[in-house]
Amino acid sequence: AQAFWFMTVRPPQAMQLDRSDASTVSAVGKPRLIVLLFDELDYSRVTYLRPQGLDLPNWDQLSRQSLTCTQAYSPFLYTGLSIPSMFVGKYIFNIYPQNDKMVTVRVMDDDSERALSDYDNLFQKIKSLGATTSCFSWGNPFMLAFDQWIDNYYFLPFNSPIHSLSQTRPISSLPRMLIAQWKDIANTLPKIRKKNLLKTITTDLENHTIKYNLMLNCAREEIGRGSSDFIWVHFPVPHGPFIFDRTLNQCSSAQQDLSGYLGNLVLVDQALGSISQAINDSKRRDQTVLLVCSDHPWRKAGLFDGKIDYRIPFVIKFPGDEQAAEYSSPLNAVMLTDLAPAILSQQLLNSQQARQWIDQHRAQFARNGRHYGPVIKSSFHQTL
């Protein structure tokens, strides 16, 4: 299903938009929320199941100064359903790419098929507060459905050729864009040839490294510029391919067996350190809230050591908080669509207030009012 999304709607090149008139520098005193979503980041692997010798100093420092939700879950086990579900605050069971609109969807408890952009969404709610928004993403072009509510974005398609990364363009007619890319898709479908296997793997590793660095650089630049009140960053790690060699302590042709996931966790930690430094160096550091989460847990964890934990990290760092806090009741990250606006409207100023808000609102985002875990199976997806 995820491949189907890429095949039908992914743009053939990187896309960038900066509405400079709409994203002028905000007042330093306004609150700012930065959401870092690390693809396939597993709660257990950075906490109680962390292998001995895997040092994650920036993650540990963040945990010592933040509210950690110890029973947080993603809506689904797939990016293609989890992230749009988090954007609209509903469990999206089916996605149907269209030519005349970005995508139509079906949500839980609603048999009707509607355009994704028809639903109230995270960016819309934040814009209604008078806040400015930025979104830096790769893979599925979810945010294109919400273009009118995003002031600044950089989107990188899942399989962008390296040579096209410098090409940017604003959103134009989506139907024309979809039709135009069919020839590109037909010409770039991978051929199953053994002699090209090594080249393909190398290109995938290079592309993944570039995606990681682009997302990091976009985020750091926007944090330093200080023009956005809300920044969403979707990092491609620790999801594979694995691009960090722990032995060499650098990005390289890392092992592609499952132990390579641990190397990509080091990149998660390095990104956290880099983003934290950018926040501390910015003029809005005292008004910045940092939220770290994931779109789904590590789906191949059971193949790695036989241990499966469906939880994801969900960590909130408020400015001025210097002590660790926990929220131990279950929640689903689909609640982010209301939690983020609550933070930006200054309803929540510290970990204690966030705990109270989550406790009061979590049930309305549970399936049937009581199920918080990810949907393991739907009509469109099968469990791994």
Secondary structure, DSSP 8 states (H G I E B T S, - for coil): -HHHHHHHH--SS-EEEE-TTTS----TTS-EEEEEEETT--HHHHTTT--TT---HHHHHHHHTSEEETTEE-SBSSHHHHHHHHHHTS-EEEEEE-SSSSEEEEETTEEEEEEGGGS--HHHHHHTTT--EEEEEEES-GGGGGGGG-SEEEEEETT--GGGTT-------HHHHHHHHHHHHHHHS----GGGHHHHHHHHHHHHHHHHHHHHHHHHHHHHHT--SEEEEEE--SSSS--EETTTTEESS---STTHHHHHHHHHHHHHHHHHHHHHHSTTGGGEEEEEE-SS--TTHHHHHS----EE-EEEE-TT--S-EEE-S-EEGGGHHHHHHHHHTTS--SHHHHHHHHHHHGGGGSBTTTB-S-B---SS----
